[in-house]
Amino acid sequence: MDSSAVVKRYVSETGTVWISGITAATGNKVYLVRLTLVEVISAITRKARGTGITAAGAAIAVADFRRDFLNQYAKVDLTPTLIEHAADLAETHALRGYDAVQLAAALEVNIERAAIGLSAITLISADVALNAAAVAEGLAVGDPNAHP
């Protein structure tokens, strides 16, 4: 799950109910790249500076996310290999930097799961360019914005 999808669990917007269902479902393992911690907190606090959420609501959302980040999500570490793969994906698909990292991590998790006989993952993202690149790389995608 990339940051654009994770935020929807903590701030009410299009796709929130769908994301909540995914994260609450028994048997779903949700992977986050460690840098998603920074991206989600940034997105929530920026929304508080606009019209998306109150400062108090943002503080609660950030606290909830920090707790869940520690306890509920499987984390993907940033390694030199992952960064190199992300750089290649950024070049191939003209992705923003962190989107390329998200895609490289999803592909890495998918390969690791396949190697031990587990099912393929679905990248959950509300980012159109990232989703298109993921499909081009052979991943299934789910866009929370398609689930109002």
Protein Blocks (a to p, Z undefined) as FASTA:
>chain_A
ZZklmmmmmpgcehklmmmmmmmpghiacdddfklmmmmmmmmmmmmmmmmbcfklmmmm
mmmmmmmmmmmpccddddfklmmmmmmmmmmnopafklmmmmmmmmmmmmmmmmnopacd
ddddfbfklmmmmmmnopacddfklmZZ
